Amino acid sequence: MEGYLDAECTLTLAQLADKVLEEFAVELSTSTISAKLATKLITLKQICKEPTTCNNEVNKMKRFPFAQQLVEHQAKGDYIVYYDETNYNLFCMRSQGRPAKV
């Protein structure tokens, strides 16, 4: 499995399971693969693909005035609340991960 990851580091656990099934005709669960990789101090993270337009110079220049104003507000000590497009507080809901320990 390490060899597969060395050759292509973007493989998911399901893809690793498929490769093991193809090569060795053994069906392994993704949790078994994850546990085996964890013993070798290897963890797999989700990949976030970034669009090519995300950080081009034009978009950086468009974001600059906003960032500059935000820094000015922070310097003045203004209270800043982050909301997404739906006007819903982003910190209230998680789409992944575990809930906070109580």
C-alpha atoms as a printed R data frame, in Angstrom:
    type eleno elety resid chain resno       x       y       z
1   ATOM     1    CA   MET     A     1   0.000   0.000   0.000
2   ATOM     2    CA   GLU     A     2   2.872   2.340   0.721
3   ATOM     3    CA   GLY     A     3   4.118   1.764  -2.808
4   ATOM     4    CA   TYR     A     4   0.758   2.787  -4.230
5   ATOM     5    CA   LEU     A     5   0.844   5.993  -2.195
6   ATOM     6    CA   ASP     A     6   4.444   6.693  -3.170
7   ATOM     7    CA   ALA     A     7   3.458   6.407  -6.829
8   ATOM     8    CA   GLU     A     8   0.237   8.418  -6.482
9   ATOM     9    CA   CYS     A     9  -0.328  10.318  -3.245
10  ATOM    10    CA   THR     A    10  -3.889  11.382  -4.144
11  ATOM    11    CA   LEU     A    11  -5.381   7.894  -3.758
12  ATOM    12    CA   THR     A    12  -8.339   7.502  -1.419
13  ATOM    13    CA   LEU     A    13  -8.866   4.586   0.952
14  ATOM    14    CA   ALA     A    14 -11.518   3.163  -1.393
15  ATOM    15    CA   GLN     A    15  -9.099   3.360  -4.326
16  ATOM    16    CA   LEU     A    16  -6.421   1.615  -2.261
17  ATOM    17    CA   ALA     A    17  -8.929  -1.132  -1.424
18  ATOM    18    CA   ASP     A    18  -9.668  -1.532  -5.142
19  ATOM    19    CA   LYS     A    19  -5.954  -1.790  -5.978
20  ATOM    20    CA   VAL     A    20  -5.427  -4.455  -3.290
21  ATOM    21    CA   LEU     A    21  -8.435  -6.374  -4.627
22  ATOM    22    CA   GLU     A    22  -7.098  -6.215  -8.201
23  ATOM    23    CA   GLU     A    23  -3.543  -7.233  -7.352
24  ATOM    24    CA   PHE     A    24  -4.026  -9.746  -4.524
25  ATOM    25    CA   ALA     A    25  -7.699 -10.794  -4.899
26  ATOM    26    CA   VAL     A    26  -8.244  -9.905  -1.241
27  ATOM    27    CA   GLU     A    27 -11.087  -7.652  -0.159
28  ATOM    28    CA   LEU     A    28 -10.129  -5.234   2.617
29  ATOM    29    CA   SER     A    29 -12.308  -2.631   4.287
30  ATOM    30    CA   THR     A    30 -11.231   0.992   4.249
31  ATOM    31    CA   SER     A    31 -10.999   0.960   8.048
32  ATOM    32    CA   THR     A    32  -8.545  -1.964   7.892
33  ATOM    33    CA   ILE     A    33  -6.413  -0.112   5.363
34  ATOM    34    CA   SER     A    34  -6.538   3.056   7.452
35  ATOM    35    CA   ALA     A    35  -5.506   1.159  10.594
36  ATOM    36    CA   LYS     A    36  -2.601  -0.518   8.783
37  ATOM    37    CA   LEU     A    37  -1.367   2.805   7.397
38  ATOM    38    CA   ALA     A    38  -1.698   4.400  10.841
39  ATOM    39    CA   THR     A    39   0.752   1.846  12.268
40  ATOM    40    CA   LYS     A    40   3.280   3.205   9.778
41  ATOM    41    CA   LEU     A    41   2.401   6.800  10.766
42  ATOM    42    CA   ILE     A    42   0.647   7.441   7.447
43  ATOM    43    CA   THR     A    43  -2.698   9.236   7.425
44  ATOM    44    CA   LEU     A    44  -4.776  10.198   4.415
45  ATOM    45    CA   LYS     A    45  -6.438  13.592   4.233
46  ATOM    46    CA   GLN     A    46  -9.140  14.813   1.907
47  ATOM    47    CA   ILE     A    47  -7.998  16.617  -1.195
48  ATOM    48    CA   CYS     A    48  -9.335  20.057  -1.967
49  ATOM    49    CA   LYS     A    49  -8.906  20.901  -5.625
50  ATOM    50    CA   GLU     A    50  -8.332  24.591  -6.217
51  ATOM    51    CA   PRO     A    51  -9.672  26.182  -9.401
52  ATOM    52    CA   THR     A    52  -6.991  27.773 -11.571
53  ATOM    53    CA   THR     A    53  -8.739  31.147 -11.361
54  ATOM    54    CA   CYS     A    54  -8.787  31.160  -7.573
55  ATOM    55    CA   ASN     A    55  -5.431  32.846  -7.002
56  ATOM    56    CA   ASN     A    56  -4.666  34.518 -10.302
57  ATOM    57    CA   GLU     A    57  -3.454  38.138 -10.265
58  ATOM    58    CA   VAL     A    58  -6.812  39.624 -11.314
59  ATOM    59    CA   ASN     A    59  -8.667  38.003  -8.417
60  ATOM    60    CA   LYS     A    60  -5.903  38.887  -5.965
61  ATOM    61    CA   MET     A    61  -6.264  42.545  -6.947
62  ATOM    62    CA   LYS     A    62 -10.055  42.324  -6.526
63  ATOM    63    CA   ARG     A    63  -9.657  40.912  -2.981
64  ATOM    64    CA   PHE     A    64  -6.978  43.392  -1.917
65  ATOM    65    CA   PRO     A    65  -9.300  46.342  -1.007
66  ATOM    66    CA   PHE     A    66 -11.472  44.057   1.129
67  ATOM    67    CA   ALA     A    67  -8.449  42.621   2.936
68  ATOM    68    CA   GLN     A    68  -7.051  46.103   3.489
69  ATOM    69    CA   GLN     A    69 -10.342  47.315   5.029
70  ATOM    70    CA   LEU     A    70 -10.561  44.195   7.188
71  ATOM    71    CA   VAL     A    71  -7.071  44.819   8.595
72  ATOM    72    CA   GLU     A    72  -8.029  48.435   9.343
73  ATOM    73    CA   HIS     A    73 -11.158  47.318  11.222
74  ATOM    74    CA   GLN     A    74  -9.129  44.773  13.198
75  ATOM    75    CA   ALA     A    75  -6.579  47.458  14.094
76  ATOM    76    CA   LYS     A    76  -9.394  49.674  15.417
77  ATOM    77    CA   GLY     A    77 -10.629  46.780  17.561
78  ATOM    78    CA   ASP     A    78 -13.964  46.423  15.749
79  ATOM    79    CA   TYR     A    79 -15.898  43.221  16.477
80  ATOM    80    CA   ILE     A    80 -15.930  41.047  13.329
81  ATOM    81    CA   VAL     A    81 -18.499  38.304  12.637
82  ATOM    82    CA   TYR     A    82 -18.097  35.983   9.656
83  ATOM    83    CA   TYR     A    83 -21.222  35.006   7.664
84  ATOM    84    CA   ASP     A    84 -21.535  33.116   4.398
85  ATOM    85    CA   GLU     A    85 -23.732  34.012   1.391
86  ATOM    86    CA   THR     A    86 -26.886  32.735   3.101
87  ATOM    87    CA   ASN     A    87 -26.273  35.054   6.080
88  ATOM    88    CA   TYR     A    88 -25.815  32.042   8.351
89  ATOM    89    CA   ASN     A    89 -23.077  32.008  10.965
90  ATOM    90    CA   LEU     A    90 -20.410  29.634   9.616
91  ATOM    91    CA   PHE     A    91 -19.325  28.445  13.046
92  ATOM    92    CA   CYS     A    92 -22.727  26.945  13.955
93  ATOM    93    CA   MET     A    93 -22.636  23.964  11.638
94  ATOM    94    CA   ARG     A    94 -20.053  21.374  10.648
95  ATOM    95    CA   SER     A    95 -20.153  19.419   7.453
96  ATOM    96    CA   GLN     A    96 -17.344  17.082   8.512
97  ATOM    97    CA   GLY     A    97 -15.519  16.045  11.615
98  ATOM    98    CA   ARG     A    98 -16.687  15.143  15.067
99  ATOM    99    CA   PRO     A    99 -18.771  17.283  17.422
100 ATOM   100    CA   ALA     A   100 -17.004  19.182  20.163
101 ATOM   101    CA   LYS     A   101 -16.526  17.322  23.439
102 ATOM   102    CA   VAL     A   102 -18.859  18.492  26.173
